[in-house]
Amino acid sequence: MQLAGVGGVGIPLGGLMIDLGLLRKEPERFRNAWQARGEAVDLDQLLAIDADVRRLKTEGERLQAAVNTASKAIAQVARAGGDLAAAKDEARRLGDEAKAIDAERIRVEAGLTDALLRLPNICLASVPVGADANANRIAGTWGEAPVFSFTPAAHWDLGTKLGIIDFDGGARLAGSGFVALRGAGARLLRGLISFFLDRHTEQNGYTELAVPYLVSPEVMTGTGQLPKFADQLYKCADDDLYLIPTAEVPVTNLYRGQIIEAADLPLQFCAHTPCFRREAGAAGIGTRGMTRVHQFDKVEMVWITAPDRAEADLLTLRGHAEGLLRELGLHYRILELCTGDTGFGSAHTYDLEVWSPGTSSWLEVSSCSNFTDFQARRMGLRYRPEPKGKPVPAATLNGSGLALPRCLIALLETYQQADGSIRIPEVLRPYVGGREVIS
């Protein structure tokens, strides 16, 4: 059964977003989980609408059976020489009733679908309960904050004096929240991307993908960006397409509507793409620096795995992101996000934050999440636990590996010298033509 979804996309009800059967069976589990997220959900009304859909479907099937019986009766009346007009009127009346019931079911179903699409995933029981970021738990740290014999400068001063970050040029081209990199700055960005991709593909077992930067509304809905976050996305005016906010969207959706054999799991992919985010209402856009911008580069890691091993795989994925930071020698910490700070589609998230010496603050460079079967249900992605067995929803994971420009910010500020130059970490030098210093 297909419903009209976001942008007219057909979405199968009953196999999307959350397990409706489980919701009916364990409503209090979902109620408590959403309350822990700070999400006000009228679950009683939702279940009432669901019951209404099922009632209308049953009534529609009953009426359609009656229409079929009445249609057959017309031929019998004709053979018997009976009142043919009355038989036809009865069949027409039943047909009109069936059409009216079906139209009502479609209307109610569409409302239920929209409501379900806007509901977040439920967090795992192990996730710390809390209202906001203040309840996040520090799960670990690595390295030490660098010590300087001088007052460390922020990246906006370092980059401008070195001529490698052009804030004014970016603003002239596209307005507030856009930045241009020049010379050694652009080369360093490219070098970091290549370094990340090489480590993932050559050491960590990922298959690299090159994917479209524009996707359909159906694809955005599959990973949870629509309809909830429509105001954060850049939409084409003349085409029904969106610029991607992260490579997670096209990469995960490559397997939408498919069935994967358990023996082929887990699947591990990485991709570099620019990311486009309107950041509507976000504080700090256009104020100073490139900590939060509308366009940035990121290397993304995506896993498709079995639900019973998703948490173990999440730790492996997180370890791949951590390994990059360690090789770069950047001081970082691991945050386990609480229920109130966990993203819409995630059931469990770890953020990796690097230390920014120039601003004395932590910058998120990776968010590693277990989405359980939330995204898989939305996009019809299933796997077969046993050969010839019944397919069930898979689990999806993703994480930045790593995100720029924040990683670039930390690198510039961490490796700055007293004369304003930047020492390039040894591991990156082969990626920037052997250069050791930006001065």
Secondary structure as the mmCIF struct_conf table of DSSP 4:
data_model
#
loop_
_struct_conf.conf_type_id
_struct_conf.id
_struct_conf.beg_label_comp_id
_struct_conf.beg_label_asym_id
_struct_conf.beg_label_seq_id
_struct_conf.end_label_comp_id
_struct_conf.end_label_asym_id
_struct_conf.end_label_seq_id
STRN STRN1 GLN A 2 ALA A 4
HELX_RH_3T_P HELX_RH_3T_P1 VAL A 6 GLY A 8
STRN STRN2 GLY A 10 PRO A 12
TURN_TY1_P TURN_TY1_P1 LEU A 13 GLY A 14
BEND BEND1 GLY A 15 ILE A 18
HELX_RH_AL_P HELX_RH_AL_P1 LEU A 20 LYS A 25
HELX_RH_AL_P HELX_RH_AL_P2 PRO A 27 ALA A 36
TURN_TY1_P TURN_TY1_P2 ARG A 37 GLY A 38
HELX_RH_AL_P HELX_RH_AL_P3 LEU A 43 ALA A 80
TURN_TY1_P TURN_TY1_P3 GLY A 81 GLY A 81
HELX_RH_AL_P HELX_RH_AL_P4 LEU A 84 LEU A 117
TURN_TY1_P TURN_TY1_P4 ARG A 118 ARG A 118
BEND BEND2 LEU A 119 LEU A 119
HELX_LH_PP_P HELX_LH_PP_P1 PRO A 120 LEU A 124
TURN_TY1_P TURN_TY1_P5 ALA A 125 SER A 126
BEND BEND3 VAL A 127 VAL A 127
HELX_LH_PP_P HELX_LH_PP_P2 PRO A 128 VAL A 129
BEND BEND4 ALA A 131 ASP A 132
HELX_RH_3T_P HELX_RH_3T_P2 ALA A 133 ALA A 135
STRN STRN3 ARG A 137 TRP A 142
BEND BEND5 GLY A 143 GLY A 143
BEND BEND6 SER A 149 PHE A 150
HELX_LH_PP_P HELX_LH_PP_P3 PRO A 152 ALA A 154
HELX_RH_AL_P HELX_RH_AL_P5 HIS A 155 LEU A 162
TURN_TY1_P TURN_TY1_P6 GLY A 163 GLY A 163
STRN STRN4 ILE A 165 ASP A 166
HELX_RH_AL_P HELX_RH_AL_P6 PHE A 167 ALA A 174
TURN_TY1_P TURN_TY1_P7 SER A 176 GLY A 177
STRN STRN5 ALA A 180 LEU A 181
TURN_TY1_P TURN_TY1_P8 GLY A 183 GLY A 183
HELX_RH_AL_P HELX_RH_AL_P7 ALA A 184 GLU A 202
TURN_TY1_P TURN_TY1_P9 GLN A 203 GLN A 203
BEND BEND7 ASN A 204 ASN A 204
HELX_LH_PP_P HELX_LH_PP_P4 TYR A 206 TYR A 206
STRN STRN6 THR A 207 LEU A 209
BEND BEND8 TYR A 213 TYR A 213
STRN STRN7 LEU A 214 VAL A 215
HELX_RH_AL_P HELX_RH_AL_P8 PRO A 217 THR A 223
TURN_TY1_P TURN_TY1_P10 GLY A 224 GLY A 224
TURN_TY1_P TURN_TY1_P11 LEU A 226 PHE A 229
HELX_RH_3T_P HELX_RH_3T_P3 ALA A 230 GLN A 232
BEND BEND9 LEU A 233 LEU A 233
STRN STRN8 LYS A 235 LYS A 235
BEND BEND10 ALA A 237 ASP A 240
STRN STRN9 TYR A 242 LEU A 243
BEND BEND11 PRO A 245 THR A 246
TURN_TY1_P TURN_TY1_P12 ALA A 247 ALA A 247
HELX_RH_AL_P HELX_RH_AL_P9 GLU A 248 ASN A 253
TURN_TY1_P TURN_TY1_P13 LEU A 254 GLY A 257
STRN STRN10 ILE A 259 GLU A 261
HELX_RH_3T_P HELX_RH_3T_P4 ALA A 262 ASP A 264
HELX_LH_PP_P HELX_LH_PP_P5 LEU A 265 PRO A 266
STRN STRN11 LEU A 267 PHE A 276
TURN_TY1_P TURN_TY1_P14 ALA A 280 GLY A 281
TURN_TY1_P TURN_TY1_P15 ALA A 283 THR A 287
BEND BEND12 ARG A 288 ARG A 292
BEND BEND13 HIS A 294 HIS A 294
STRN STRN12 GLN A 295 THR A 305
HELX_RH_3T_P HELX_RH_3T_P5 PRO A 307 ARG A 309
HELX_RH_AL_P HELX_RH_AL_P10 ALA A 310 LEU A 328
TURN_TY1_P TURN_TY1_P16 GLY A 329 GLY A 329
STRN STRN13 TYR A 332 GLU A 336
HELX_RH_3T_P HELX_RH_3T_P6 THR A 339 ASP A 341
BEND BEND14 THR A 342 THR A 342
TURN_TY1_P TURN_TY1_P17 PHE A 344 GLY A 345
BEND BEND15 ALA A 347 ALA A 347
STRN STRN14 HIS A 348 SER A 356
TURN_TY1_P TURN_TY1_P18 PRO A 357 SER A 360
STRN STRN15 SER A 361 ASN A 370
TURN_TY1_P TURN_TY1_P19 THR A 372 ASP A 373
HELX_RH_AL_P HELX_RH_AL_P11 PHE A 374 MET A 379
TURN_TY1_P TURN_TY1_P20 GLY A 380 GLY A 380
STRN STRN16 ARG A 382 ARG A 384
BEND BEND16 PRO A 385 GLU A 386
TURN_TY1_P TURN_TY1_P21 PRO A 387 LYS A 388
HELX_LH_PP_P HELX_LH_PP_P6 GLY A 389 PRO A 391
STRN STRN17 VAL A 392 PRO A 393
STRN STRN18 ALA A 395 ALA A 403
TURN_TY1_P TURN_TY1_P22 LEU A 404 PRO A 405
HELX_RH_AL_P HELX_RH_AL_P12 ARG A 406 THR A 414
TURN_TY1_P TURN_TY1_P23 TYR A 415 TYR A 415
STRN STRN19 GLN A 416 GLN A 416
TURN_TY1_P TURN_TY1_P24 ALA A 418 ASP A 419
BEND BEND17 GLY A 420 GLY A 420
STRN STRN20 ILE A 422 ARG A 423
HELX_LH_PP_P HELX_LH_PP_P7 ILE A 424 PRO A 425
HELX_RH_3T_P HELX_RH_3T_P7 GLU A 426 VAL A 432
TURN_TY1_P TURN_TY1_P25 GLY A 433 GLY A 434
STRN STRN21 VAL A 437 ILE A 438
#
